[in-house]
């Protein structure tokens, strides 16, 4: 994904999406650089076909390009994953239609051509976590920490990746993952303390 805009790590997701809504392809490229890695990792954990994963990822950002003005909030993570999850479900349904048309007699196929089984549903618990990151106080607090720390939190907390997996995903040493995770949690706790009138118990 190319464009005339230089990536600025200081740009928030919301600012980039406003720029995308205005037709800025460079802002779309910046969003892609920021989010494609973890999206690809999560999709790959749900789908073993790398070609389908690539197509879903591409479709996700095509949708972002067309619908950026529909986004609300600050962090784009929850919105992007919702789009990607729906596109993955669509891809499975399309494959299911093709399989049934090839293997089942036409009179036995259901009216809508979709099998009632083997179609994964969009994630719910994970979507709620990401939505909390995007829209709640946590999302506001995340906006106050640096993008590289947010990336580590997203990979280790939201995606549940190990230190080694996070290091491979982000292209940084494992020691850097650990140190950024500690810094991210500390900064997130401090930001949440400023937002909340009462202290939050437990680690962020």
N, C-alpha and C positions, 0 to 999 in steps of 0.2 A: 504494500500500500504506500503510494508515494504522495507527494504534495509539496506545496511551496513553503510550508511553515516549518521552522526549526522546532524540534521538541524542546519544551521548557519544563523541567522537572518541578518548577514552582507552580505550574498551572494545576488547579484543582480539576477533578473530573467534571464538576458542574460547569466550570468555565470552558473546558474543552468541548463539552457537549453543546453548549451555547454556540460555540464557534462552528461545530459540525452542522448544527441546525441552520447556520448562516451560509453553509456551502464551503467551509474551509476543509479541504481534503488533508491538509497538513495536521490539523487537529485530530482528524480520524486516525492518521498514522501514529500520532502520539498516544492516543487511546489504545490502539492496537499494540504498540510496543509495551505499554504499561500492563495490559490485561491478558494478552493472548497466551502468555506462558502458563498462567495458572488455569485459564479456561481449557487449554489443550490438555493439561494434566488431568483435570477433573473429568473431561469428556472421555479421555483414554481409559480411565478407571471404570467407566460405564459401558464402553464400546471397544471391542477388540479389533475392529476394522479401521486401520489408520486412514484409509481413503474417506470413509464416512466421517471420521473425526475432522479431517481437513475440510470437507464440504460443509459440515455443520458450523465449524469455526468461521469459514468464509461467509456463510449465510447469516451468521450472527452479526457480523460487522456490516454487511449489506443492509440489514434491518436497522442497525444503529444509524447508518447514513441516511436512511429514509425517515426514521422516526425519532431522531434525537430531540426534537422539540417536545416529545411526549414524556420525557424523563422528568421526574421530580425528586428532589433531595440533593445530597452532596456527593457521596460516594456512588460510583456507578456499578459496583460489584454485584449487588443483589439484582439489579435490573438486567445486567448482562447475562448473569447465570440463568435467570428466568427465561430470557430469549433463547439461550443456548440449549437449555433443557427441553424447551418446547420444540426446537428444531430437531433435536435428537429423537424425540418421540415421533415427530413427523417422518423422519428418515426410517425409523423402524416400521412404521405403518406402511410406508411405501414399499419397503422390502417384503413385508408380509403380503401385501396385495399381489406383488409379482410372483411370490412363491405359490400362493394359492391358485393363481391363474395358470401356472405351469403344471401344478401337480393334482389339482382337484377338478372333477367334472364341473362344467359351468353351472349345471342345475343344482349342485350341492353348495356353491359358493353363497355366502350371505349376501343380502341385498346391497349392502354398502361396500362389499368386497373386503372388509376388515375382519380379521380373525378376532374372536373374543378373548384369545389367550396370547401370551408371549409379547404383549405390547407393554413396555414399561411405562409407569406413570411418572409424571414430573415429580422431582423430589419435594418433600414438604418440610421436614425438620430442618434440612440444610437451607432451604429457601428462607425459613423463618429466621435462622441465625444470620444469614446474609442481609435480610431485610432489617434486622436489628442493627447490624453494622451500618446500614445505609441511612435509616430514618430516625433512629432513637438517639439518646444522648451519646451512646457509644460511637455512632457515626459522626456526630459533631466533634467528639473528642479525637477520633481518628484523623479528622481533617487538620488537627493541630500538630500532628506528628509528621515526620518527613516521609516521603513516598517509599524510600528503601526500607524503613521500619514497618510501614503498612504492608509491604509485600511479604515480609517475613511473618507477620502476624496472620495474614491471610493464608499463607501456605501451611503454617504449623498449627494454627488454631481452627480455622474454618475448613481447610482441606484435610487436616489431620495427617500431614506428611511428616515423616521422620526428619531428623536433622540432615542425614545423608541425602534423602530425596529432595529436601528443600535446597540443599547446596547444589545439586545437579540441576534443579529447575531454574534457579536464579543465577547459576554460573558463578558462585562465590564459594570460598572455603567453608568447611563445616564450623571452624572456630568463629568465623564471621557471622554465620547463622546464629550461633549461641549468643554471641555478644550483642547482636542486633535484637534478638528476642528479649534479652534481659532489659536492654535500653527501651525497647518498644513497650514492654509491660510497665516499666517504671514511668515512662512519659504518659502512657495511657491512664494509669492510676492518677497521676498528677492532674491531667486534663479533666478527668471525670470528677475529681474532688472539687475543681473550680466550678464545674457545672452543677453538681448536686449539693443541696443544702445540708445533707447528712452524709457521713462517710459511708462508702460501700465496703462491705466486708469481703475478705478473701482476695486472691490475686485477680488481676484483670483478665 
